[in-house]
Amino acid sequence: MPSVDPLSHCNRSARLTDVQAGEEGVVERLDLEADERFRLMRLGLVPGRRVNLVKRGSRFLLATAGARLAIDRALAAHVYIIRSQDIA
């Protein structure tokens, strides 16, 4: 039986790679293997946390919880946020 993504009905989330510098939102999910997901979570990038995309390029610079974090484009493509303007 094929798996069903329980969030597939929700179109509010965006990949971090689709977000513009200066936008902010809340981390919805980290669609990564466990080791990469836990590494980002240890660095402060956790579901439910507000983030601001400071700069984008080959590396994405994020501000979250009073800290800054740089991740590469490959990881950023698996980070989903709900933009602030989409939060009701």
FILUMKOL-244718 format. One record per atom (N, C-alpha, C, CB): residue number from 1; atom name; x, y, z; chain. Coordinates in steps of 0.2 Angstrom, whole numbers, plus 5000, padded with zeros to 4 digits. Glycine has a CB too. Layout:
BEGIN
<pt pos="NUM" site="CA" x="X" y="Y" z="Z" unit="A"/>
...
//
This chain:
BEGIN
<pt pos="1" site="N" x="5004" y="4994" z="5000" unit="A"/>
<pt pos="1" site="CA" x="5000" y="5000" z="5000" unit="A"/>
<pt pos="1" site="C" x="5004" y="5006" z="5000" unit="A"/>
<pt pos="1" site="CB" x="4995" y="5000" z="5006" unit="A"/>
<pt pos="2" site="N" x="5003" y="5011" z="4996" unit="A"/>
<pt pos="2" site="CA" x="5008" y="5017" z="4995" unit="A"/>
<pt pos="2" site="C" x="5006" y="5021" z="5002" unit="A"/>
<pt pos="2" site="CB" x="5006" y="5021" z="4989" unit="A"/>
<pt pos="3" site="N" x="5012" y="5025" z="5004" unit="A"/>
<pt pos="3" site="CA" x="5011" y="5029" z="5010" unit="A"/>
<pt pos="3" site="C" x="5008" y="5035" z="5008" unit="A"/>
<pt pos="3" site="CB" x="5018" y="5030" z="5013" unit="A"/>
<pt pos="4" site="N" x="5004" y="5038" z="5012" unit="A"/>
<pt pos="4" site="CA" x="5001" y="5045" z="5011" unit="A"/>
<pt pos="4" site="C" x="5004" y="5050" z="5016" unit="A"/>
<pt pos="4" site="CB" x="4993" y="5044" z="5012" unit="A"/>
<pt pos="5" site="N" x="5006" y="5055" z="5013" unit="A"/>
<pt pos="5" site="CA" x="5008" y="5061" z="5017" unit="A"/>
<pt pos="5" site="C" x="5002" y="5064" z="5020" unit="A"/>
<pt pos="5" site="CB" x="5012" y="5066" z="5013" unit="A"/>
<pt pos="6" site="N" x="5002" y="5064" z="5027" unit="A"/>
<pt pos="6" site="CA" x="4996" y="5068" z="5030" unit="A"/>
<pt pos="6" site="C" x="4996" y="5075" z="5029" unit="A"/>
<pt pos="6" site="CB" x="4997" y="5066" z="5038" unit="A"/>
<pt pos="7" site="N" x="5001" y="5078" z="5027" unit="A"/>
<pt pos="7" site="CA" x="5001" y="5085" z="5026" unit="A"/>
<pt pos="7" site="C" x="5000" y="5087" z="5018" unit="A"/>
<pt pos="7" site="CB" x="5008" y="5088" z="5028" unit="A"/>
<pt pos="8" site="N" x="4999" y="5082" z="5014" unit="A"/>
<pt pos="8" site="CA" x="4999" y="5083" z="5007" unit="A"/>
<pt pos="8" site="C" x="4993" y="5088" z="5005" unit="A"/>
<pt pos="8" site="CB" x="4998" y="5077" z="5003" unit="A"/>
<pt pos="9" site="N" x="4988" y="5088" z="5009" unit="A"/>
<pt pos="9" site="CA" x="4982" y="5093" z="5008" unit="A"/>
<pt pos="9" site="C" x="4984" y="5100" z="5010" unit="A"/>
<pt pos="9" site="CB" x="4976" y="5091" z="5012" unit="A"/>
<pt pos="10" site="N" x="4989" y="5101" z="5013" unit="A"/>
<pt pos="10" site="CA" x="4991" y="5108" z="5016" unit="A"/>
<pt pos="10" site="C" x="4996" y="5111" z="5011" unit="A"/>
<pt pos="10" site="CB" x="4994" y="5107" z="5023" unit="A"/>
<pt pos="11" site="N" x="4994" y="5116" z="5007" unit="A"/>
<pt pos="11" site="CA" x="4998" y="5120" z="5002" unit="A"/>
<pt pos="11" site="C" x="5001" y="5126" z="5005" unit="A"/>
<pt pos="11" site="CB" x="4994" y="5122" z="4996" unit="A"/>
<pt pos="12" site="N" x="5001" y="5127" z="5012" unit="A"/>
<pt pos="12" site="CA" x="5004" y="5133" z="5015" unit="A"/>
<pt pos="12" site="C" x="5011" y="5132" z="5016" unit="A"/>
<pt pos="12" site="CB" x="5000" y="5134" z="5022" unit="A"/>
<pt pos="13" site="N" x="5014" y="5126" z="5016" unit="A"/>
<pt pos="13" site="CA" x="5021" y="5126" z="5017" unit="A"/>
<pt pos="13" site="C" x="5025" y="5127" z="5011" unit="A"/>
<pt pos="13" site="CB" x="5023" y="5119" z="5020" unit="A"/>
<pt pos="14" site="N" x="5031" y="5129" z="5012" unit="A"/>
<pt pos="14" site="CA" x="5036" y="5131" z="5006" unit="A"/>
<pt pos="14" site="C" x="5043" y="5128" z="5008" unit="A"/>
<pt pos="14" site="CB" x="5036" y="5138" z="5004" unit="A"/>
<pt pos="15" site="N" x="5046" y="5125" z="5003" unit="A"/>
<pt pos="15" site="CA" x="5053" y="5123" z="5004" unit="A"/>
<pt pos="15" site="C" x="5057" y="5130" z="5005" unit="A"/>
<pt pos="15" site="CB" x="5056" y="5120" z="4998" unit="A"/>
<pt pos="16" site="N" x="5062" y="5129" z="5009" unit="A"/>
<pt pos="16" site="CA" x="5066" y="5135" z="5011" unit="A"/>
<pt pos="16" site="C" x="5069" y="5138" z="5004" unit="A"/>
<pt pos="16" site="CB" x="5072" y="5133" z="5016" unit="A"/>
<pt pos="17" site="N" x="5071" y="5133" z="4999" unit="A"/>
<pt pos="17" site="CA" x="5074" y="5136" z="4993" unit="A"/>
<pt pos="17" site="C" x="5069" y="5140" z="4989" unit="A"/>
<pt pos="17" site="CB" x="5076" y="5130" z="4989" unit="A"/>
<pt pos="18" site="N" x="5062" y="5140" z="4991" unit="A"/>
<pt pos="18" site="CA" x="5057" y="5144" z="4987" unit="A"/>
<pt pos="18" site="C" x="5056" y="5150" z="4991" unit="A"/>
<pt pos="18" site="CB" x="5051" y="5140" z="4986" unit="A"/>
<pt pos="19" site="N" x="5059" y="5152" z="4996" unit="A"/>
<pt pos="19" site="CA" x="5058" y="5158" z="5001" unit="A"/>
<pt pos="19" site="C" x="5063" y="5163" z="4999" unit="A"/>
<pt pos="19" site="CB" x="5058" y="5156" z="5008" unit="A"/>
<pt pos="20" site="N" x="5061" y="5169" z="4999" unit="A"/>
<pt pos="20" site="CA" x="5066" y="5175" z="4997" unit="A"/>
<pt pos="20" site="C" x="5069" y="5177" z="5004" unit="A"/>
<pt pos="20" site="CB" x="5062" y="5181" z="4994" unit="A"/>
<pt pos="21" site="N" x="5075" y="5180" z="5003" unit="A"/>
<pt pos="21" site="CA" x="5079" y="5183" z="5008" unit="A"/>
<pt pos="21" site="C" x="5074" y="5188" z="5011" unit="A"/>
<pt pos="21" site="CB" x="5085" y="5186" z="5006" unit="A"/>
<pt pos="22" site="N" x="5074" y="5189" z="5018" unit="A"/>
<pt pos="22" site="CA" x="5070" y="5193" z="5022" unit="A"/>
<pt pos="22" site="C" x="5063" y="5191" z="5024" unit="A"/>
<pt pos="22" site="CB" x="5069" y="5199" z="5017" unit="A"/>
<pt pos="23" site="N" x="5061" y="5185" z="5021" unit="A"/>
<pt pos="23" site="CA" x="5055" y="5182" z="5023" unit="A"/>
<pt pos="23" site="C" x="5056" y="5178" z="5029" unit="A"/>
<pt pos="23" site="CB" x="5052" y="5177" z="5017" unit="A"/>
<pt pos="24" site="N" x="5051" y="5178" z="5033" unit="A"/>
<pt pos="24" site="CA" x="5051" y="5173" z="5039" unit="A"/>
<pt pos="24" site="C" x="5045" y="5169" z="5040" unit="A"/>
<pt pos="24" site="CB" x="5052" y="5178" z="5046" unit="A"/>
<pt pos="25" site="N" x="5046" y="5164" z="5044" unit="A"/>
<pt pos="25" site="CA" x="5040" y="5159" z="5045" unit="A"/>
<pt pos="25" site="C" x="5042" y="5155" z="5051" unit="A"/>
<pt pos="25" site="CB" x="5039" y="5155" z="5038" unit="A"/>
<pt pos="26" site="N" x="5038" y="5149" z="5051" unit="A"/>
<pt pos="26" site="CA" x="5039" y="5144" z="5056" unit="A"/>
<pt pos="26" site="C" x="5040" y="5137" z="5053" unit="A"/>
<pt pos="26" site="CB" x="5032" y="5143" z="5060" unit="A"/>
<pt pos="27" site="N" x="5045" y="5134" z="5055" unit="A"/>
<pt pos="27" site="CA" x="5047" y="5128" z="5053" unit="A"/>
<pt pos="27" site="C" x="5042" y="5123" z="5053" unit="A"/>
<pt pos="27" site="CB" x="5054" y="5125" z="5056" unit="A"/>
<pt pos="28" site="N" x="5039" y="5120" z="5048" unit="A"/>
<pt pos="28" site="CA" x="5034" y="5115" z="5048" unit="A"/>
<pt pos="28" site="C" x="5037" y="5108" z="5049" unit="A"/>
<pt pos="28" site="CB" x="5030" y="5115" z="5042" unit="A"/>
<pt pos="29" site="N" x="5042" y="5106" z="5045" unit="A"/>
<pt pos="29" site="CA" x="5045" y="5100" z="5045" unit="A"/>
<pt pos="29" site="C" x="5052" y="5100" z="5042" unit="A"/>
<pt pos="29" site="CB" x="5040" y="5094" z="5042" unit="A"/>
<pt pos="30" site="N" x="5056" y="5095" z="5044" unit="A"/>
<pt pos="30" site="CA" x="5062" y="5093" z="5041" unit="A"/>
<pt pos="30" site="C" x="5062" y="5087" z="5037" unit="A"/>
<pt pos="30" site="CB" x="5068" y="5093" z="5046" unit="A"/>
<pt pos="31" site="N" x="5061" y="5087" z="5031" unit="A"/>
<pt pos="31" site="CA" x="5060" y="5080" z="5027" unit="A"/>
<pt pos="31" site="C" x="5067" y="5077" z="5025" unit="A"/>
<pt pos="31" site="CB" x="5056" y="5082" z="5020" unit="A"/>
<pt pos="32" site="N" x="5070" y="5075" z="5030" unit="A"/>
<pt pos="32" site="CA" x="5077" y="5072" z="5030" unit="A"/>
<pt pos="32" site="C" x="5078" y="5065" z="5033" unit="A"/>
<pt pos="32" site="CB" x="5082" y="5077" z="5033" unit="A"/>
<pt pos="33" site="N" x="5083" y="5062" z="5032" unit="A"/>
<pt pos="33" site="CA" x="5084" y="5056" z="5035" unit="A"/>
<pt pos="33" site="C" x="5086" y="5058" z="5043" unit="A"/>
<pt pos="33" site="CB" x="5091" y="5052" z="5032" unit="A"/>
<pt pos="34" site="N" x="5085" y="5053" z="5047" unit="A"/>
<pt pos="34" site="CA" x="5085" y="5054" z="5054" unit="A"/>
<pt pos="34" site="C" x="5092" y="5058" z="5056" unit="A"/>
<pt pos="34" site="CB" x="5085" y="5048" z="5058" unit="A"/>
<pt pos="35" site="N" x="5098" y="5056" z="5054" unit="A"/>
<pt pos="35" site="CA" x="5104" y="5059" z="5056" unit="A"/>
<pt pos="35" site="C" x="5105" y="5066" z="5054" unit="A"/>
<pt pos="35" site="CB" x="5110" y="5055" z="5053" unit="A"/>
<pt pos="36" site="N" x="5103" y="5068" z="5048" unit="A"/>
<pt pos="36" site="CA" x="5103" y="5075" z="5046" unit="A"/>
<pt pos="36" site="C" x="5097" y="5079" z="5050" unit="A"/>
<pt pos="36" site="CB" x="5102" y="5075" z="5038" unit="A"/>
<pt pos="37" site="N" x="5092" y="5076" z="5050" unit="A"/>
<pt pos="37" site="CA" x="5086" y="5079" z="5054" unit="A"/>
<pt pos="37" site="C" x="5088" y="5081" z="5061" unit="A"/>
<pt pos="37" site="CB" x="5080" y="5075" z="5054" unit="A"/>
<pt pos="38" site="N" x="5091" y="5076" z="5065" unit="A"/>
<pt pos="38" site="CA" x="5093" y="5077" z="5072" unit="A"/>
<pt pos="38" site="C" x="5099" y="5082" z="5072" unit="A"/>
<pt pos="38" site="CB" x="5095" y="5071" z="5075" unit="A"/>
<pt pos="39" site="N" x="5104" y="5082" z="5067" unit="A"/>
<pt pos="39" site="CA" x="5109" y="5087" z="5067" unit="A"/>
<pt pos="39" site="C" x="5106" y="5094" z="5066" unit="A"/>
<pt pos="39" site="CB" x="5114" y="5086" z="5061" unit="A"/>
<pt pos="40" site="N" x="5102" y="5095" z="5062" unit="A"/>
<pt pos="40" site="CA" x="5099" y="5102" z="5061" unit="A"/>
<pt pos="40" site="C" x="5095" y="5104" z="5068" unit="A"/>
<pt pos="40" site="CB" x="5094" y="5102" z="5055" unit="A"/>
<pt pos="41" site="N" x="5091" y="5099" z="5071" unit="A"/>
<pt pos="41" site="CA" x="5088" y="5101" z="5077" unit="A"/>
<pt pos="41" site="C" x="5092" y="5102" z="5082" unit="A"/>
<pt pos="41" site="CB" x="5083" y="5094" z="5079" unit="A"/>
<pt pos="42" site="N" x="5098" y="5099" z="5083" unit="A"/>
<pt pos="42" site="CA" x="5103" y="5101" z="5088" unit="A"/>
<pt pos="42" site="C" x="5106" y="5108" z="5087" unit="A"/>
<pt pos="42" site="CB" x="5109" y="5096" z="5088" unit="A"/>
<pt pos="43" site="N" x="5106" y="5110" z="5081" unit="A"/>
<pt pos="43" site="CA" x="5108" y="5117" z="5079" unit="A"/>
<pt pos="43" site="C" x="5102" y="5122" z="5080" unit="A"/>
<pt pos="43" site="CB" x="5111" y="5117" z="5072" unit="A"/>
<pt pos="44" site="N" x="5096" y="5120" z="5082" unit="A"/>
<pt pos="44" site="CA" x="5091" y="5125" z="5083" unit="A"/>
<pt pos="44" site="C" x="5086" y="5125" z="5078" unit="A"/>
<pt pos="44" site="CB" x="5094" y="5131" z="5084" unit="A"/>
<pt pos="45" site="N" x="5086" y="5121" z="5073" unit="A"/>
<pt pos="45" site="CA" x="5081" y="5122" z="5067" unit="A"/>
<pt pos="45" site="C" x="5076" y="5116" z="5069" unit="A"/>
<pt pos="45" site="CB" x="5084" y="5121" z="5060" unit="A"/>
<pt pos="46" site="N" x="5071" y="5118" z="5072" unit="A"/>
<pt pos="46" site="CA" x="5066" y="5113" z="5075" unit="A"/>
<pt pos="46" site="C" x="5059" y="5115" z="5072" unit="A"/>
<pt pos="46" site="CB" x="5066" y="5112" z="5082" unit="A"/>
<pt pos="47" site="N" x="5055" y="5110" z="5071" unit="A"/>
<pt pos="47" site="CA" x="5048" y="5111" z="5069" unit="A"/>
<pt pos="47" site="C" x="5044" y="5116" z="5075" unit="A"/>
<pt pos="47" site="CB" x="5044" y="5105" z="5068" unit="A"/>
<pt pos="48" site="N" x="5041" y="5121" z="5072" unit="A"/>
<pt pos="48" site="CA" x="5037" y="5125" z="5077" unit="A"/>
<pt pos="48" site="C" x="5041" y="5131" z="5079" unit="A"/>
<pt pos="48" site="CB" x="5036" y="5122" z="5083" unit="A"/>
<pt pos="49" site="N" x="5048" y="5132" z="5077" unit="A"/>
<pt pos="49" site="CA" x="5052" y="5137" z="5078" unit="A"/>
<pt pos="49" site="C" x="5052" y="5142" z="5073" unit="A"/>
<pt pos="49" site="CB" x="5059" y="5135" z="5079" unit="A"/>
<pt pos="50" site="N" x="5051" y="5149" z="5075" unit="A"/>
<pt pos="50" site="CA" x="5051" y="5154" z="5070" unit="A"/>
<pt pos="50" site="C" x="5058" y="5155" z="5067" unit="A"/>
<pt pos="50" site="CB" x="5049" y="5161" z="5073" unit="A"/>
<pt pos="51" site="N" x="5059" y="5156" z="5060" unit="A"/>
<pt pos="51" site="CA" x="5065" y="5157" z="5057" unit="A"/>
<pt pos="51" site="C" x="5064" y="5163" z="5052" unit="A"/>
<pt pos="51" site="CB" x="5067" y="5151" z="5053" unit="A"/>
<pt pos="52" site="N" x="5070" y="5166" z="5051" unit="A"/>
<pt pos="52" site="CA" x="5071" y="5172" z="5046" unit="A"/>
<pt pos="52" site="C" x="5076" y="5170" z="5041" unit="A"/>
<pt pos="52" site="CB" x="5072" y="5179" z="5049" unit="A"/>
<pt pos="53" site="N" x="5075" y="5170" z="5035" unit="A"/>
<pt pos="53" site="CA" x="5080" y="5169" z="5030" unit="A"/>
<pt pos="53" site="C" x="5083" y="5175" z="5028" unit="A"/>
<pt pos="53" site="CB" x="5077" y="5166" z="5023" unit="A"/>
<pt pos="54" site="N" x="5090" y="5176" z="5031" unit="A"/>
<pt pos="54" site="CA" x="5094" y="5182" z="5031" unit="A"/>
<pt pos="54" site="C" x="5097" y="5182" z="5024" unit="A"/>
<pt pos="54" site="CB" x="5099" y="5182" z="5036" unit="A"/>
<pt pos="55" site="N" x="5099" y="5177" z="5021" unit="A"/>
<pt pos="55" site="CA" x="5103" y="5177" z="5015" unit="A"/>
<pt pos="55" site="C" x="5102" y="5170" z="5011" unit="A"/>
<pt pos="55" site="CB" x="5111" y="5179" z="5016" unit="A"/>
<pt pos="56" site="N" x="5102" y="5170" z="5005" unit="A"/>
<pt pos="56" site="CA" x="5101" y="5164" z="5001" unit="A"/>
<pt pos="56" site="C" x="5107" y="5164" z="4995" unit="A"/>
<pt pos="56" site="CB" x="5094" y="5163" z="4998" unit="A"/>
<pt pos="57" site="N" x="5109" y="5158" z="4993" unit="A"/>
<pt pos="57" site="CA" x="5114" y="5157" z="4988" unit="A"/>
<pt pos="57" site="C" x="5116" y="5150" z="4988" unit="A"/>
<pt pos="57" site="CB" x="5120" y="5162" z="4989" unit="A"/>
<pt pos="58" site="N" x="5122" y="5149" z="4988" unit="A"/>
<pt pos="58" site="CA" x="5125" y="5142" z="4988" unit="A"/>
<pt pos="58" site="C" x="5124" y="5140" z="4996" unit="A"/>
<pt pos="58" site="CB" x="5132" y="5141" z="4986" unit="A"/>
<pt pos="59" site="N" x="5124" y="5144" z="5000" unit="A"/>
<pt pos="59" site="CA" x="5122" y="5143" z="5007" unit="A"/>
<pt pos="59" site="C" x="5116" y="5147" z="5009" unit="A"/>
<pt pos="59" site="CB" x="5128" y="5144" z="5012" unit="A"/>
<pt pos="60" site="N" x="5112" y="5145" z="5014" unit="A"/>
<pt pos="60" site="CA" x="5106" y="5149" z="5016" unit="A"/>
<pt pos="60" site="C" x="5108" y="5151" z="5023" unit="A"/>
<pt pos="60" site="CB" x="5100" y="5144" z="5016" unit="A"/>
<pt pos="61" site="N" x="5108" y="5157" z="5025" unit="A"/>
<pt pos="61" site="CA" x="5109" y="5160" z="5031" unit="A"/>
<pt pos="61" site="C" x="5102" y="5161" z="5035" unit="A"/>
<pt pos="61" site="CB" x="5113" y="5166" z="5031" unit="A"/>
<pt pos="62" site="N" x="5101" y="5158" z="5040" unit="A"/>
<pt pos="62" site="CA" x="5095" y="5158" z="5044" unit="A"/>
<pt pos="62" site="C" x="5096" y="5161" z="5051" unit="A"/>
<pt pos="62" site="CB" x="5092" y="5151" z="5045" unit="A"/>
<pt pos="63" site="N" x="5091" y="5165" z="5053" unit="A"/>
<pt pos="63" site="CA" x="5092" y="5168" z="5060" unit="A"/>
<pt pos="63" site="C" x="5086" y="5164" z="5064" unit="A"/>
<pt pos="63" site="CB" x="5091" y="5176" z="5060" unit="A"/>
<pt pos="64" site="N" x="5087" y="5161" z="5069" unit="A"/>
<pt pos="64" site="CA" x="5082" y="5158" z="5073" unit="A"/>
<pt pos="64" site="C" x="5084" y="5158" z="5081" unit="A"/>
<pt pos="64" site="CB" x="5081" y="5151" z="5071" unit="A"/>
<pt pos="65" site="N" x="5080" y="5159" z="5085" unit="A"/>
<pt pos="65" site="CA" x="5081" y="5159" z="5092" unit="A"/>
<pt pos="65" site="C" x="5087" y="5162" z="5094" unit="A"/>
<pt pos="65" site="CB" x="5081" y="5152" z="5094" unit="A"/>
<pt pos="66" site="N" x="5088" y="5168" z="5092" unit="A"/>
<pt pos="66" site="CA" x="5094" y="5172" z="5094" unit="A"/>
<pt pos="66" site="C" x="5101" y="5170" z="5091" unit="A"/>
<pt pos="66" site="CB" x="5095" y="5172" z="5101" unit="A"/>
<pt pos="67" site="N" x="5101" y="5165" z="5086" unit="A"/>
<pt pos="67" site="CA" x="5107" y="5162" z="5083" unit="A"/>
<pt pos="67" site="C" x="5106" y="5163" z="5076" unit="A"/>
<pt pos="67" site="CB" x="5108" y="5155" z="5086" unit="A"/>
<pt pos="68" site="N" x="5112" y="5162" z="5073" unit="A"/>
<pt pos="68" site="CA" x="5112" y="5161" z="5065" unit="A"/>
<pt pos="68" site="C" x="5115" y="5155" z="5063" unit="A"/>
<pt pos="68" site="CB" x="5117" y="5167" z="5062" unit="A"/>
<pt pos="69" site="N" x="5112" y="5152" z="5058" unit="A"/>
<pt pos="69" site="CA" x="5114" y="5145" z="5056" unit="A"/>
<pt pos="69" site="C" x="5114" y="5145" z="5048" unit="A"/>
<pt pos="69" site="CB" x="5109" y="5140" z="5058" unit="A"/>
<pt pos="70" site="N" x="5120" y="5143" z="5045" unit="A"/>
<pt pos="70" site="CA" x="5121" y="5142" z="5038" unit="A"/>
<pt pos="70" site="C" x="5120" y="5135" z="5036" unit="A"/>
<pt pos="70" site="CB" x="5127" y="5145" z="5036" unit="A"/>
<pt pos="71" site="N" x="5116" y="5134" z="5031" unit="A"/>
<pt pos="71" site="CA" x="5115" y="5127" z="5028" unit="A"/>
<pt pos="71" site="C" x="5116" y="5127" z="5021" unit="A"/>
<pt pos="71" site="CB" x="5108" y="5124" z="5030" unit="A"/>
<pt pos="72" site="N" x="5118" y="5122" z="5018" unit="A"/>
<pt pos="72" site="CA" x="5119" y="5122" z="5010" unit="A"/>
<pt pos="72" site="C" x="5112" y="5121" z="5007" unit="A"/>
<pt pos="72" site="CB" x="5124" y="5116" z="5008" unit="A"/>
<pt pos="73" site="N" x="5112" y="5122" z="5000" unit="A"/>
<pt pos="73" site="CA" x="5106" y="5122" z="4996" unit="A"/>
<pt pos="73" site="C" x="5103" y="5115" z="4997" unit="A"/>
<pt pos="73" site="CB" x="5107" y="5124" z="4989" unit="A"/>
<pt pos="74" site="N" x="5107" y="5110" z="4997" unit="A"/>
<pt pos="74" site="CA" x="5104" y="5103" z="4997" unit="A"/>
<pt pos="74" site="C" x="5100" y="5102" z="5003" unit="A"/>
<pt pos="74" site="CB" x="5109" y="5098" z="4996" unit="A"/>
<pt pos="75" site="N" x="5102" y="5104" z="5009" unit="A"/>
<pt pos="75" site="CA" x="5098" y="5103" z="5015" unit="A"/>
<pt pos="75" site="C" x="5092" y="5108" z="5015" unit="A"/>
<pt pos="75" site="CB" x="5103" y="5105" z="5021" unit="A"/>
<pt pos="76" site="N" x="5093" y="5114" z="5013" unit="A"/>
<pt pos="76" site="CA" x="5088" y="5119" z="5012" unit="A"/>
<pt pos="76" site="C" x="5082" y="5116" z="5008" unit="A"/>
<pt pos="76" site="CB" x="5090" y="5126" z="5010" unit="A"/>
<pt pos="77" site="N" x="5083" y="5112" z="5003" unit="A"/>
<pt pos="77" site="CA" x="5078" y="5110" z="4999" unit="A"/>
<pt pos="77" site="C" x="5073" y="5105" z="5003" unit="A"/>
<pt pos="77" site="CB" x="5080" y="5106" z="4993" unit="A"/>
<pt pos="78" site="N" x="5075" y="5103" z="5009" unit="A"/>
<pt pos="78" site="CA" x="5071" y="5098" z="5013" unit="A"/>
<pt pos="78" site="C" x="5068" y="5101" z="5019" unit="A"/>
<pt pos="78" site="CB" x="5075" y="5092" z="5014" unit="A"/>
<pt pos="79" site="N" x="5069" y="5107" z="5020" unit="A"/>
<pt pos="79" site="CA" x="5066" y="5111" z="5025" unit="A"/>
<pt pos="79" site="C" x="5060" y="5115" z="5023" unit="A"/>
<pt pos="79" site="CB" x="5072" y="5116" z="5029" unit="A"/>
<pt pos="80" site="N" x="5054" y="5113" z="5026" unit="A"/>
<pt pos="80" site="CA" x="5048" y="5116" z="5024" unit="A"/>
<pt pos="80" site="C" x="5046" y="5121" z="5030" unit="A"/>
<pt pos="80" site="CB" x="5043" y="5111" z="5023" unit="A"/>
<pt pos="81" site="N" x="5044" y="5127" z="5028" unit="A"/>
<pt pos="81" site="CA" x="5041" y="5132" z="5032" unit="A"/>
<pt pos="81" site="C" x="5034" y="5135" z="5030" unit="A"/>
<pt pos="81" site="CB" x="5046" y="5138" z="5033" unit="A"/>
<pt pos="82" site="N" x="5031" y="5137" z="5035" unit="A"/>
<pt pos="82" site="CA" x="5025" y="5141" z="5034" unit="A"/>
<pt pos="82" site="C" x="5026" y="5148" z="5034" unit="A"/>
<pt pos="82" site="CB" x="5019" y="5139" z="5038" unit="A"/>
<pt pos="83" site="N" x="5026" y="5152" z="5029" unit="A"/>
<pt pos="83" site="CA" x="5028" y="5159" z="5029" unit="A"/>
<pt pos="83" site="C" x="5023" y="5163" z="5034" unit="A"/>
<pt pos="83" site="CB" x="5027" y="5162" z="5022" unit="A"/>
<pt pos="84" site="N" x="5026" y="5168" z="5037" unit="A"/>
<pt pos="84" site="CA" x="5022" y="5172" z="5042" unit="A"/>
<pt pos="84" site="C" x="5015" y="5174" z="5039" unit="A"/>
<pt pos="84" site="CB" x="5026" y="5178" z="5044" unit="A"/>
<pt pos="85" site="N" x="5015" y="5177" z="5033" unit="A"/>
<pt pos="85" site="CA" x="5009" y="5179" z="5030" unit="A"/>
<pt pos="85" site="C" x="5004" y="5174" z="5029" unit="A"/>
<pt pos="85" site="CB" x="5011" y="5183" z="5023" unit="A"/>
<pt pos="86" site="N" x="5006" y="5167" z="5029" unit="A"/>
<pt pos="86" site="CA" x="5001" y="5162" z="5028" unit="A"/>
<pt pos="86" site="C" x="4999" y="5159" z="5035" unit="A"/>
<pt pos="86" site="CB" x="5004" y="5156" z="5024" unit="A"/>
<pt pos="87" site="N" x="5001" y="5162" z="5040" unit="A"/>
<pt pos="87" site="CA" x="4999" y="5159" z="5047" unit="A"/>
<pt pos="87" site="C" x="4993" y="5163" z="5049" unit="A"/>
<pt pos="87" site="CB" x="5005" y="5160" z="5052" unit="A"/>
<pt pos="88" site="N" x="4987" y="5160" z="5050" unit="A"/>
<pt pos="88" site="CA" x="4981" y="5163" z="5052" unit="A"/>
<pt pos="88" site="C" x="4981" y="5165" z="5059" unit="A"/>
<pt pos="88" site="CB" x="4975" y="5158" z="5050" unit="A"/>
//
